Amino acid sequence: MIRIAVDLVNTKSLDPEQLTSVEALREFLLEHGEPTATVDDGDLAAVKAVRERIRPVFHAEPREAARILNELLSDYAVRPYLSDHDGSPWHLHVAKPEATWAEWVAAGAALGLSGFVAGHGFDAIDTCAAADCERVFVNAAERRPRRFCTPTCAGRTRVASYRARTKASGA
């Protein structure tokens, strides 16, 4: 469930908007285990609104992030239950059976982030250190040297730093 939170926030960063259509939302839901998603423009707008409620968790101080997560859990999560709807394999749901897609995403993302933070601490969730990136990531490693969302961002940052040093030294 942590993946849905990270992936949702990363659908909008300095990169162009990725949730640009109901088809894009359908693909996002498919990638996160919901193969029978029927969505409309209202679902798309509501999921984007949920994304903006979750995004601050990655930037906030721990108490504020916990407040946001607790609010999301209060608003969306219910007692977990098993489901095999529409012929899918058994899986866990944490939103009410009649939940909208936005409620489903909010409940799963909030529970996933909360569980991850409870197990690894707030230091294990972060934003990319690259100046030109706003993507977020989680890092379950006990030692947390990771500062970038991907090796690509780390490499671009190192190259830019090298070029700046070289230019400053007149080489």
C-alpha positions in Angstrom: 0.0 0.0 0.0 2.9 2.4 0.4 3.5 2.2 -3.3 0.1 3.8 -4.1 1.0 6.8 -1.9 4.4 7.4 -3.5 3.1 6.7 -7.0 0.1 9.0 -6.6 2.2 11.9 -5.3 4.7 11.4 -8.1 2.0 11.7 -10.8 2.4 15.5 -10.4 5.8 17.0 -9.8 8.1 19.2 -12.0 7.4 16.6 -14.6 4.2 17.2 -16.5 0.9 16.1 -15.0 0.5 12.3 -15.5 -3.2 12.0 -14.5 -4.4 13.9 -17.6 -7.4 11.8 -18.5 -9.8 9.2 -17.2 -7.8 6.6 -19.2 -4.6 7.7 -17.3 -6.5 7.2 -14.0 -7.8 3.8 -15.2 -4.2 2.8 -16.0 -3.0 4.1 -12.6 -5.7 2.0 -10.8 -4.8 -1.0 -13.0 -1.2 -0.7 -12.0 -2.3 -0.7 -8.3 -4.4 -3.9 -8.4 -7.8 -2.7 -9.6 -8.4 -4.2 -13.1 -12.1 -3.4 -13.4 -12.0 0.3 -12.6 -14.7 2.4 -14.2 -13.9 6.0 -13.8 -15.2 9.4 -14.9 -14.0 13.0 -14.9 -15.3 13.4 -11.3 -13.2 10.5 -10.1 -10.2 12.1 -11.9 -10.7 15.4 -10.1 -11.3 13.7 -6.7 -8.2 11.6 -7.0 -6.1 14.6 -7.8 -7.5 16.4 -4.7 -6.5 13.4 -2.6 -3.0 13.6 -4.1 -2.7 17.1 -2.9 -3.8 16.1 0.6 -1.1 13.4 0.8 1.8 15.4 -0.8 2.5 17.5 2.4 3.2 14.3 4.4 6.5 14.0 2.6 7.5 17.6 3.4 6.1 18.2 6.8 7.7 17.8 10.2 6.7 14.5 11.9 3.9 15.9 14.1 2.3 17.7 11.2 2.7 14.7 8.9 1.1 12.5 11.6 -1.8 14.9 11.9 -2.4 14.8 8.2 -2.2 11.0 8.1 -4.5 10.7 11.1 -7.0 13.0 9.4 -6.9 10.9 6.2 -7.3 7.7 8.1 -10.3 9.2 10.0 -11.9 10.4 6.8 -11.4 7.3 4.6 -10.1 4.1 6.3 -12.4 1.5 7.7 -11.9 -1.9 9.3 -9.9 -3.9 6.7 -11.7 -6.8 5.0 -10.9 -9.4 2.3 -12.5 -9.2 -1.1 -12.4 -11.3 -4.3 -14.7 -9.0 -6.3 -15.1 -9.3 -10.0 -13.1 -12.6 -10.1 -9.9 -11.0 -8.8 -7.7 -13.0 -6.3 -8.3 -12.4 -2.7 -7.0 -9.1 -1.5 -7.3 -6.6 1.3 -9.6 -3.5 1.2 -9.3 -0.7 3.7 -12.1 1.6 2.3 -15.8 1.0 2.6 -17.3 -1.3 -0.1 -19.2 1.5 -1.8 -16.1 3.8 -1.8 -15.4 6.1 -4.7 -12.0 5.7 -6.4 -10.7 8.7 -4.6 -11.8 7.3 -1.2 -10.2 3.9 -2.1 -7.0 5.6 -3.1 -7.0 7.9 0.0 -7.6 5.0 2.4 -5.0 2.8 0.9 -2.4 5.5 0.6 -3.0 6.8 4.2 -2.9 3.3 5.7 0.2 2.4 3.6 2.1 5.5 4.6 1.0 5.2 8.2 2.1 1.6 8.5 5.4 2.4 6.8 6.1 5.3 9.1 5.2 3.2 12.1 7.7 0.6 11.1 10.5 2.8 9.7 10.0 6.3 11.1 9.4 9.6 9.3 13.0 9.8 8.3 12.3 6.9 5.9 10.0 9.1 3.7 11.6 11.9 1.7 11.7 14.1 -1.3 14.4 14.0 -4.0 17.4 16.2 -3.2 17.9 17.1 -6.9 17.1 20.8 -7.5 15.0 20.1 -10.5 12.9 17.2 -9.1 10.0 17.1 -6.7 9.4 13.3 -6.7 9.0 11.5 -3.4 10.3 8.2 -2.3 10.5 5.8 0.7 13.6 4.1 2.0 13.2 1.1 4.2 17.0 0.6 4.6 18.1 0.9 8.2 20.9 3.2 7.3 19.4 6.0 5.2 22.1 7.5 2.9 19.6 7.8 0.0 18.9 11.4 -1.0 17.6 11.0 -4.6 14.4 9.3 -6.0 16.4 7.6 -8.8 20.0 7.0 -9.9 19.2 9.3 -12.8 18.6 12.3 -10.5 21.7 11.4 -8.4 23.8 11.3 -11.6 22.4 14.6 -13.0 23.1 16.3 -9.7 26.7 15.0 -9.5 27.4 16.0 -13.1 25.9 19.5 -12.5 28.0 19.9 -9.4 31.2 18.8 -11.2 30.5 21.2 -14.1 29.9 24.0 -11.6 33.2 23.3 -9.8 35.1 23.0 -13.1 33.7 26.3 -14.3 34.4 28.0 -11.0 38.0 26.9 -11.0 38.5 28.1 -14.6 39.3 24.7 -16.0 
